[in-house]
C-alpha cells in the first residue's frame, strides 16, 4: 500500500475544512519535491480540477511518477454536435496540459458514463487510448456500491477509485473491496478524511454535518483516548485494509503534507476504536449531499 497525492486543491478552493484556498505554485513545488524524495509515485488529477493539470505540467517529474487523470462528464458535453468525439479528445488535451505523452491511468469521472446508454461507445474510446499507449490502465471513479457492481458486470476495468475511511467502511463490510481485488482491479481510495470533516471540532460542524454530531463526537473522544491524533488514527485505520493499493490524500500546504507523511510512517494502536460503529448514511458519507457545509 502506498500514498498518493490528490491534486484538486492545486486547482480549486476545495474541502470543507480548507481555510487557505487553492494551494499556490511555490507550495505545490515543495510538496512534489518532498513527495519524490519520499518515493511517493502517484498523482491524481482531472480536467474538472480547475488549473490542476496545468500546474502539474509546469513541474519536472521523475520517470516513475504515475499520473491518473479523469474524463470530462458526458452530461457536460451535450451541447456539442459529436459529444463522443469531444469526450475522446479530452485526454489529448489533458496530456497537453500535463506536458506528457502518456499517463498511468484514465478514469471515468462520472460512473454513470459507464452505465447509461452509450457506455459501450465510451468504453471503446477508453480501449482505443489504452491500445495507442496513451494510458496504461483504464477504469472509473465511483461513489456507490450499485455503480461498482453494474460496471464490473459490463467492463474489465483495470483501476478504480472509491471512498473508504474509518467513518465509511461500507466497501469493506459489504465485500466490494475483496471482489475488486479478486478481479485484479487496482484499488485507489479517497475521502479518507471525509473532506477534512474529521478534523473539525464536533461543536463547530457546518451545515448539515451538524446532524451527525454524535458520530463525530464519538470519533473525537476515541481519538483522545488513543493518545494519537485524528490524522494518525484515520491513516492507521486505512493501513489495516489489505485490499487497498493506493491511498489518495489531498493537502492544502507543504507543512500539512509533511504531517501526513509523518503520520503515515507512524505505527498506530487502534484499540480505542475496537467497537467503533462507522456510519452507513450516504447523507454523511457522500459530500455531494452536504447542505451549506
C-alpha positions as a printed Julia matrix, in Angstrom:
293×3 Matrix{Float64}:
   0.0     0.0     0.0
   1.22    3.48   -0.92
   0.01    7.03   -0.51
  -0.65    9.28   -3.48
  -1.43   12.97   -3.77
  -4.87   14.21   -4.74
  -4.35   17.46   -6.59
  -7.81   19.04   -6.61
  -6.53   21.66   -4.14
  -3.82   22.56   -6.66
  -6.53   23.86   -8.98
  -9.53   24.71   -6.82
 -10.54   26.02   -3.4
 -11.74   22.62   -2.17
 -12.65   20.89    1.08
 -15.0    21.67    3.95
 -12.06   22.22    6.34
  -9.92   24.17    3.85
  -9.3    27.65    5.29
  -6.49   28.68    2.94
  -7.92   28.29   -0.57
  -6.1    26.94   -3.59
  -2.51   25.85   -2.99
  -0.09   28.33   -4.59
   2.52   27.13   -7.06
   5.53   27.51   -4.73
   3.8    25.27   -2.2
   2.92   22.75   -4.9
   6.55   22.68   -6.0
   7.74   21.96   -2.45
   5.06   19.3    -1.94
   6.02   17.44   -5.1
   9.76   17.7    -4.4
   9.23   16.27   -0.91
   6.98   13.54   -2.33
   9.58   12.46   -4.86
  12.27   12.37   -2.16
   9.97   10.1    -0.14
   9.34    7.79   -3.09
   5.68    8.78   -3.45
   4.71    7.93   -7.01
   1.01    8.63   -7.56
  -0.7    11.9    -8.51
  -4.45   12.1    -9.02
  -5.86   14.91  -11.16
  -8.69   15.75  -13.58
  -9.77   18.39  -16.12
 -12.54   19.37  -13.69
  -9.97   20.24  -11.01
  -9.54   23.81  -12.21
  -5.9    24.57  -13.05
  -4.56   21.34  -11.53
  -3.35   19.72  -14.77
  -1.7    22.95  -15.96
   0.0    23.32  -12.59
   1.4    19.8   -12.76
   2.52   20.43  -16.33
   4.83   23.19  -15.09
   6.78   20.75  -12.93
   9.52   18.26  -13.72
   8.84   14.72  -12.54
  10.93   11.61  -12.16
  10.14    8.9   -14.7
   8.48    6.71  -12.08
   5.75    9.25  -11.23
   2.34    7.83  -12.1
  -0.35   10.34  -13.03
  -4.01    9.34  -13.04
  -6.43   11.73  -14.69
 -10.13   11.54  -15.45
 -12.54   12.24  -18.27
 -14.96   15.07  -18.71
 -18.54   14.13  -17.84
 -20.77   13.32  -20.79
 -23.61   15.39  -19.34
 -21.41   18.46  -19.74
 -20.77   17.75  -23.44
 -24.38   17.6   -24.6
 -24.08   20.9   -26.46
 -21.51   19.53  -28.93
 -22.55   18.07  -32.26
 -20.44   14.99  -31.52
 -20.07   14.7   -27.72
 -18.29   11.35  -28.0
 -15.55   12.92  -30.11
 -15.19   15.69  -27.53
 -15.03   13.04  -24.81
 -12.21   11.29  -26.67
 -10.29   14.49  -27.37
 -10.23   15.46  -23.71
  -7.41   13.02  -22.93
  -5.31   14.65  -25.65
  -5.98   17.99  -24.01
  -5.07   16.59  -20.61
  -1.79   15.23  -21.96
  -1.07   18.63  -23.48
  -1.76   20.41  -20.19
   0.33   17.86  -18.3
   3.09   18.03  -20.95
   3.26   14.24  -21.12
   2.91   11.7   -23.92
   1.02    9.27  -21.71
  -0.41    8.81  -18.23
  -0.65    5.84  -15.92
  -4.42    5.85  -15.5
  -7.6     7.24  -17.05
 -10.87    7.04  -15.12
 -14.42    7.95  -15.98
 -15.13   10.88  -13.67
 -18.86   10.16  -13.76
 -19.57    6.44  -13.21
 -22.9     6.85  -14.96
 -20.98    7.3   -18.2
 -20.13    3.58  -17.99
 -23.7     2.65  -17.02
 -26.07    4.75  -19.12
 -26.92    4.33  -22.81
 -23.82    4.92  -24.9
 -21.46    3.36  -22.36
 -20.18    0.84  -24.94
 -19.02    3.7   -27.17
 -17.25    5.28  -24.21
 -15.55    2.03  -23.24
 -14.29    1.67  -26.82
 -12.76    5.15  -26.52
 -11.01    4.03  -23.34
  -9.67    0.92  -25.05
  -8.5     2.96  -28.05
  -6.46    5.24  -25.79
  -5.01    2.23  -23.96
  -4.13    0.37  -27.17
  -2.46    3.51  -28.52
  -0.21    3.66  -25.45
  -1.59    6.97  -24.2
  -2.71    5.35  -20.95
  -1.71    2.16  -19.13
  -4.81    1.49  -17.02
  -8.46    2.39  -17.58
 -11.27    2.47  -15.07
 -13.66    4.62  -13.09
 -14.15    6.81  -10.03
 -17.24    5.68   -8.12
 -19.42    6.63   -5.17
 -21.93    3.86   -4.52
 -21.89    0.05   -4.38
 -24.57   -0.25   -7.07
 -22.4     1.67   -9.52
 -19.43   -0.6    -8.88
 -21.43   -3.8    -9.37
 -23.06   -2.54  -12.55
 -19.73   -1.52  -14.11
 -17.96   -4.72  -13.04
 -20.66   -6.72  -14.82
 -20.08   -4.77  -18.03
 -16.4    -3.95  -18.39
 -12.98   -5.35  -17.39
 -11.74   -2.26  -15.58
  -8.07   -2.1   -14.54
  -8.31    0.58  -11.87
 -10.93    2.12   -9.59
 -11.15    5.0    -7.14
 -13.58    4.6    -4.26
 -14.28    6.37   -0.95
 -13.13    4.46    2.14
 -12.41    5.8     5.61
 -12.67    4.98    9.29
 -16.08    6.69    9.09
 -17.09    4.94    5.85
 -16.32    1.23    5.95
 -19.12    0.1     3.62
 -16.83   -1.22    0.84
 -15.03   -3.36    3.42
 -18.11   -4.66    5.2
 -20.07   -5.46    2.03
 -17.16   -7.31    0.41
 -16.76   -4.91   -2.51
 -13.02   -4.42   -1.97
 -12.5    -8.16   -1.81
 -14.48   -8.66   -5.02
 -12.49   -5.98   -6.82
  -9.2    -7.48   -5.68
 -10.2   -10.96   -6.86
 -10.82   -9.47  -10.31
  -7.34   -7.95  -10.32
  -8.53   -4.36  -10.13
  -6.05   -1.81   -8.75
  -7.83   -0.09   -5.86
  -7.27    3.59   -5.06
  -9.22    5.04   -2.12
 -10.13    8.66   -1.49
 -12.03   10.69    1.13
 -10.04    9.07    3.94
 -10.58   12.26    5.97
 -14.14   12.8     4.7
 -13.06   16.09    3.08
 -11.34   17.06    6.33
 -14.56   16.97    8.36
 -12.99   14.61   10.92
 -10.6    17.4    11.87
 -13.38   19.85   12.76
 -14.41   20.36   16.37
 -17.76   18.49   16.68
 -19.21   21.61   18.3
 -18.43   23.61   15.14
 -19.63   21.3    12.36
 -21.04   23.35    9.49
 -24.41   22.99    7.79
 -26.0    19.57    7.54
 -22.92   17.9     9.04
 -24.15   19.08   12.42
 -26.91   16.46   12.06
 -24.21   13.85   12.55
 -22.6    15.47   15.57
 -22.89   12.29   17.66
 -20.66   10.16   15.42
 -18.09   12.94   15.1
 -18.09   13.33   18.88
 -17.66    9.57   19.32
 -14.74    9.61   16.9
 -13.17   12.62   18.64
 -13.47   11.03   22.08
 -11.86    7.82   20.88
  -9.01    9.78   19.31
  -8.35   11.45   22.68
  -8.46    8.07   24.41
  -6.0     6.59   21.92
  -3.31    9.19   22.6
  -2.83    9.75   18.86
  -4.16   12.45   16.51
  -7.21   12.3    14.25
  -4.83   12.23   11.29
  -2.84    9.34   12.71
  -5.95    7.33   13.58
  -7.55    7.87   10.17
  -4.41    6.76    8.32
  -3.72    3.98   10.8
  -7.13    2.51   10.06
  -6.63    2.63    6.29
  -3.33    0.77    6.65
  -5.23   -2.18    8.15
  -7.19   -2.76    4.92
  -5.08   -5.16    2.81
  -7.0    -4.82   -0.46
  -6.07   -1.15   -0.9
  -3.22   -0.32   -3.29
  -3.09    3.47   -3.14
  -4.47    6.0    -0.63
  -5.16    9.34   -2.36
  -4.71   12.25    0.03
  -5.37   15.9    -0.7
  -3.36   18.55    1.14
  -3.58   22.33    1.48
   0.09   23.11    2.18
   3.63   21.77    2.28
   3.57   21.75    6.09
   0.34   19.75    6.09
   1.75   17.25    3.62
   4.81   16.65    5.79
   2.46   15.97    8.72
   0.56   13.45    6.59
   3.75   11.63    5.64
   4.94   11.53    9.25
   1.55   10.14   10.34
   1.65    7.57    7.54
   5.03    6.31    8.69
   3.94    6.0    12.33
   2.74    2.8    13.98
  -0.73    3.33   15.48
  -2.6     1.46   18.22
  -6.29    1.46   17.24
  -7.6    -0.46   20.26
  -9.68    2.6    21.25
 -11.67    2.01   18.06
 -12.28   -1.71   18.56
 -16.05   -1.26   18.86
 -16.4     1.96   16.84
 -19.55    1.96   14.68
 -18.95    3.69   11.36
 -21.8     5.39    9.51
 -23.8     3.9     6.64
 -25.75    7.08    5.93
 -24.99    8.45    2.45
 -26.16   11.91    3.55
 -22.97   11.99    5.61
 -20.67    9.83    3.53
 -21.34   11.47    0.15
 -20.15   15.12    0.31
 -22.33   15.92   -2.72
 -25.3    15.62   -0.36
 -23.97   18.04    2.24
 -26.03   21.21    2.54
 -24.47   24.61    3.33
 -21.26   22.98    4.53
